[in-house]
Amino acid sequence: MKKAFAVALSLFLMVAIVAACGSNKNDAGNAANNGAATNNTAGDKADKKKIALVLPEKIGVNKFFVLMDEGFKKAGEEFGAEVKTIESTDPAGFEQNLRATVAEDYDLIITATFQAEDALKKVAAENPDKSFAVIDTVVDLPNVRSVNFREHEASYLMGALAGLATKTNIVGAVVAMDAPLLSKYTSGFEQGLKSTNPEAQFLINYVGSFTDPVKGKELALLQQSKGADFIAGMAAVGDNGVFEAAKEKGFFTSGQDTDRTEEDPEHIVLSQLKGTDAVAYETVKSFVDGTFAFGVADYGLKEDGVGLTFVTRDSTSALSPFIGQENVDKVKTIAEDIKSGKIVVVNPLAQ
């Protein structure tokens, strides 16, 4: 009896020991799994992309940069990237800001406009393993993605509408600077103007900067005194001066980048649109999801990268009688012909 009890006790103890060992093994496995989860979390944090938007000037009230910054930050929030916008005050400060983001090991450094070209060419060439993107100009380097707009296509539409709408046969444009990039605006506009009104006269004056509404107003008043009844604003912040002159003298004008008609639909009757917000958003998105590619990406009417209020996109403002629905319908047909390739708008930078 004692012997049987001893055997039973031994068997019990062996089962208990095996169970305990199994329990310890499972606990160790759970601990390992928990450790893996912790490590994955740390990995996710480590994999979070750091992306900087380094601008060559202050954002201020420049709608071009305001939109870009909004799209950039929206993408950072939606796609889990760590994003930072850095504004510059002068060319030397801009180059210094680019170099600082390289030193701070940002994964992608985005900048914009032809003002960024010289500094970007230097900094990107010196850092071939670093990724860069530039919006609204082209920098031909293997580690730079250039996002280009076919502004001449949207300008063509505006010029065509101005040619149909003008009563004096004199229209004008107040332009920021006599720079190659801005020739896409003036050349496209003139091509469109001549396509619908070959006899129309086109006046052009240059402000000399992107930030001078006083000079913008002065030049708009000069063109109005010469008989222009439609004067396109192509001067960034200088457009505000053109708008002020239009309100004072009663002529018609247009804005850029966003729908500026909402500010004064009686006088600001059109706006040439550019999707800088969408492009900044897509640049961040593609970098985070792994579809980012170097080289040149081109956005025009067909890609909805550029456009014109009332023609390619609706507006909350009422259509001005000066423009007229009949004229809008004609230019909508022109827009479709550009998209299909039936009408080819000449890019002055490609000549």
C-alpha positions, 0 to 999 in steps of 0.5 A: 500500500505504501509502495503504491502510494509512493508511486502515485505521488511520484507520478503526480509530482512528475505531471506537476513539474511538466505542467510547470515547465510548459507554463514557463515555456508559454509565458516565455513565448508570450513575453517574447511576443510582447517584446516583438510588439514593443520592438515593432512599435519602436520600428514604426516610430523609427520608420516615420518619415521626416520631411521639410518644406523649405521656402525661398521667402516668407509665406505672408499673403502669397496664395501660392505658398499658403496653398502649398503649405496647407497641402504639405501639412495635410499630407503629413497629418494624414500619412503619419510623416513628421513635417516642418515648414521653414521660411527664408528671408533672403537667398543666403538664408534660404541656402543656409536653411537647405543645408540645415535640413540636410544636417538634421537628416530629413528624409525628403527636402521639398522647396519651390519656384525658380528662386530656389534653383541656384541653391538647390543645385549646389546643395543637392549636388553636394548631397547625392544620397539625399532626396529633394523635390522642387515645385514649379521649376525644373532642376535636372539632377538625379536626386531631385524630383521636379514638379512642373506646371503647364501654366501656359495652357491655363493662361491661354484660356484666360487670354481667349476669354479676355479676347472675347470679352473686351469692349476696348480691344485693349487688355493688359497684364501686370507681371511680377518679374521679367523671368523665364518662368513667368513668360509661360503666363504672358505667352500663353495669355497672348496666344489665347488672346490672338486666337479669339481676337487677333486685333486686340492689343496686349499691354505688359508691365513688370513690377520687379518683385513678387511682394509690391502691391503699391507698384502693382497698383501703379502699373494697373492704373497706367494700363487702364489710362491707355484704355485697357478694360481687362488687366490680368494680375500676374504679380503674386502679392502685387495682385492686391494692388491691381485689385485695388485699382480695379475697384477704384477705376471700375475695370475688370481683373483676374487673380492667380492660384486660388479663386480670388473672385470671391474677394470682389466678384464685381471686378475680379472676374476670373482666376487662373488656378494652380494646384500647389496644395495638391502637388505638395500633398501628392509629393509627401504621399508618394514619398511615404507610400514608396511611389516617389520617383526622381525626374520631371512630373508635369501637370496641365489641364488634362491632369487638373494641375492648372485651370480657370474659374468658370471654365474648368472649375465652378466658383461660388461667385456669380459669373460677371456679365462682362465675361458672359456664359456664351463666351465661357462655353466657347472657351470650355470647348477650347479647353477640351481641344487643348486636353485632346491635343487638337490645340497645342499651346506653345511653351516658350521655355521649350523653344 
